[in-house]
Each structure stands twice: as C-alpha cells, then as structure tokens.
Amino acid sequence: MNDYMRALHQRFFQEPDCTEIRRELEALKACARVRAAGLDIVAVCCILDREEGGREKLKEAGYELHSLFTRKELVEMARA
C-alpha cells in the first residue's frame, strides 16, 4: 500500500450499512483486518444507520460510527 492510500485509510473506513447483525460482524472483522495492516481507524462511516444496534456494537468495540442518515431522519423527510 502506498503512502497516500495508507494516509487515506488511517482517516476513513466506510461501510454501507452497519446495523444488521451480519453486517456488524463483517464491519468488526474488517476493522480488525485494517488494524492488523498497521492502520489506525478514527471512525467507521456508513450511509444509513437503521438504528438497530449497530452503532452500539461498534462503540463497544471502540469505534465511532458516523452516518449520513438515520432511519428516523429518512422517515421524517419522507413524511414532510
């Protein structure tokens, strides 16, 4: 991995959906692989937080989740 990619991965780790149990485990496994490669994870990013416990699972493992939207926000936008 070149220096640019290493710097990018140290800053950003993205998962499309981190809330289902299967995805939680995959996200945590991916975080472990990234750390095993010698990179630091400062946050996990996803597009949608379905608010089904994924954020809490990631927090328990020491990761901060940032999402573009939550389920609640999308429902509110759809009703507006």
N, C-alpha and C positions, 0 to 999 in steps of 0.2 A: 504494500500500500504506500503510495507516495505521500509526501508531507502535506500537500493540500487536502487529500482525502482523509488523512489522519486528523487534521485540524477540524475538518467539517464534521466527521463522526464524533469527535470529542464534544461538539456543541449541539448536535441534533441527532436524535434517534426517533424515527417515526413509525407508528403502527396505525393502520387504517381504522381498526376497531379493537379496542382493548377490554371489552366488557364481558363477553361471554366466557365461561369457564375455560373452554378450549383455547380461546384467543389469549386469555390471561396467562395460561401456562406457556403458550408459544411466545408471548411477549417477554415473559420472565426468562425463558430459555434463550431467547435472542439477546437479552441484556447480558446474560451470563457469557455468551459467546463473544459479545463485543468487549466485555471486561477482560475475558481470557486473552483477547488480542492485544491487551495493554492499553485500551482506550478508556477514558472516563465518560460516564453518562451523566449529564447535568439535568436532563429531563427526558421524558417519553412524551411524544406528541401523537395525537390522533385527530381524526376529522370529527367523529361522533362519539361522545360519551353517552351510552344508553342508560347510564345511572343504574346499573345492575350489580355494582360492587367491584368493578374492575379498578376504579381509582383507589379504593381502599386496599385492595390486594397489592397493587403496585406500591402504595405508600408503606404498607407493612414490610415490603422487601427493600425499602429505602429509595424508591424512585418517585419523582414528582410528575404527575400527568397533567399535560396541557391539552385541552380540546378546543377545536374551533366552535363546536356547538354541543349542547347537551340535548337530551331528549325533550326536556321541559321547554327549552328555548325554541326548538323546532315546532313543538305543538302550539306554543303561544304565537309564533309567526304565522302558522297555518290558520289559526282562528282569527287573526287580525284582518 
